[in-house]
Amino acid sequence: NDVIQQLSWEPQPPESGSLLKHPDSVDTEVSRNIFTRMYCSES
């Protein structure tokens, strides 16, 4: 949950890539879910 909050408030590092680069788009929500899945599967 802390990770998701950081994504909401902190600037995105380049490593996060173009997935999270559209703050005004619905894609951001989808990208956040994808990013969270990737993060969880790596942990």
C-alpha positions, 0 to 999 in steps of 0.5 A, a space after each residue: 500500500 505504501 508503494 501505491 501511495 508513493 506512486 500517487 504523490 512522488 514523481 515517476 522515475 524513468 525506470 517506470 517507463 511510458 506506462 505511467 507517463 499520462 497523468 490525465 489519462 485513464 491509462 494511469 489507473 491501468 498502468 498503476 495496476 500493472 506496475 503493482 502486479 509487477 512489483 508484487 511478483 518481484 517481491 
